[in-house]
Amino acid sequence: MPLSTNQVPHLQTALTGPLLELEEHLLNHQADIECWFRKQFKETPAPFYASVDLRNAGYKLAPVDTNLFPAGFNNLHTDLRPLAIQAAQSAVTQACPIADGVLLIPENHTRNQFYLENLAVLQEILIAAGYEVHIGSLNPEITERTEIELPSGKTLVLRPLEKQDDRVGVDDFFPCAVLLNNDLSSGRPEILENIDQTLLPPLDLGWADRFKTEHFDHYKNVSNEFSKMVDIDPWLINPMSMQCGPVDFKEREGLECLAGAVNTVLQETQRYYDQHDIACKPFAIVKSDSGTYGMAIMSVDTPEDVLNLNRKQRNKMSSAKEGLVAKQMLVQEGVYTHETINDAVAEPVVYMIHNQVVGGFYRVHTGKTATDNLNSPGMHFESLSFATSCVMPDQTQAPDASPNRFYAYGVVARLALLAAAREIADAKREATDEKKAAS
């Protein structure tokens, strides 16, 4: 059952002092915050869409992953649909003002029903925004018009993606705007190179080129700027991150370097815990520096946890999406999730289109603990109908009241969105410089 609009999951910790202080600062600086965001996104336009995984430890609220190819639109509460439609209109207009249609390029999944339901909802949002929308598949198995019936009763129509001159499309549909819902883990498709259309996001932001470390470097800068403005300790919203690699888990190469990075993160986290009187044990998250779907990720308490992995664990850490091998690793400060729904650990996921928060949900896992990665088999989702509360705090209520906590989620998620916007701007500048150098 979805959560009601005024229900907020239980925060199982007494260590709420710093977080209450953070939420109070956000409430007191709401006008300054919204003005700052408007200015930042005017200077650096937001991505077409993004989702951000947050962790709420009670003493710290921080993003742990930012996905530029979100695949959970089917998990958003239907009450939020008008927000998404309006934001999609704005996003398409900014990217391609003359567009009357959108070509949607999905992942190659044809049997993953959850992903396909997401695709169907995304298509519905774009159609409701006033655009003709068709799906062009990169999957070599899709060689002709293919209809897929979904459990929800919806029907998806996939067509093989084709290229004519410098444009891609399906049949006679070759619109200005091409929206990627494929994270390009397997590489940059040749058919999408040098097309004369607006590709959202750019190819350079696929996992063939992107590193999470770069994103969190941008996020560190964004959180420092923001924290100075609202007068908070940036540690409250920023997880320390370090890159390490190359690492070959199967051959045990680079594990000493990885263990050293884990040790640094644990020691630095302990220093902050001592500073803030937090009686928790530090832990670190080791994960692939590129890729999604919760693969190649583990939680560790000591550097020895990395050195003493058995063969099964090393094989798991080597495996990335599309059968690729994870080599560059990210070591990140572990952030506890002390929120629970029906005694199961939960973490909020916030969805944005353009620079607008359009909803979110809780990822819940009955078989995991407060230090585990919840993006794993066995998880389920609880919809959140926070169509107003994520963008409309209530100054008359306590800082940790439902609308105010959801507002805090929206603020931190938009900080990660701004970091992603700066990533995209950097990628575009680098691509422009490369073209100039080549010519």
Salt bridges, closest charged atoms under 4 A:
GLU34 OE1 - ARG414 NH1 2.92
ASP53 OD2 - ARG363 NH1 3.17
ASP79 OD2 - HIS77 ND1 3.63
GLU107 OE2 - LYS321 NZ 2.82
GLU124 OE1 - ARG81 NH1 3.40
GLU124 OE1 - LYS154 NZ 3.35
GLU132 OE2 - HIS134 NE2 2.90
GLU147 OE2 - ARG145 NH1 2.80
ASP171 OD2 - ARG159 NE 2.86
ASP183 OD2 - LYS321 NZ 2.97
GLU193 OE2 - ARG188 NE 2.86
ASP204 OD1 - ARG188 NH1 2.65
ASP209 OD2 - ARG188 NH1 3.08
GLU225 OE2 - ARG422 NH1 2.99
ASP233 OD2 - HIS276 NE2 3.23
GLU268 OE2 - ARG271 NH2 2.78
GLU333 OE2 - LYS60 NZ 2.78
GLU339 OE2 - ARG405 NH1 2.91
GLU347 OE1 - ARG55 NH1 3.00
GLU347 OE2 - ARG363 NH1 2.67
GLU382 OE2 - HIS380 NE2 3.73
GLU423 OE2 - ARG210 NE 2.94
GLU423 OE1 - HIS215 ND1 2.86
ASP426 OD2 - HIS218 NE2 3.08
ASP426 OD1 - ARG429 NH2 2.22
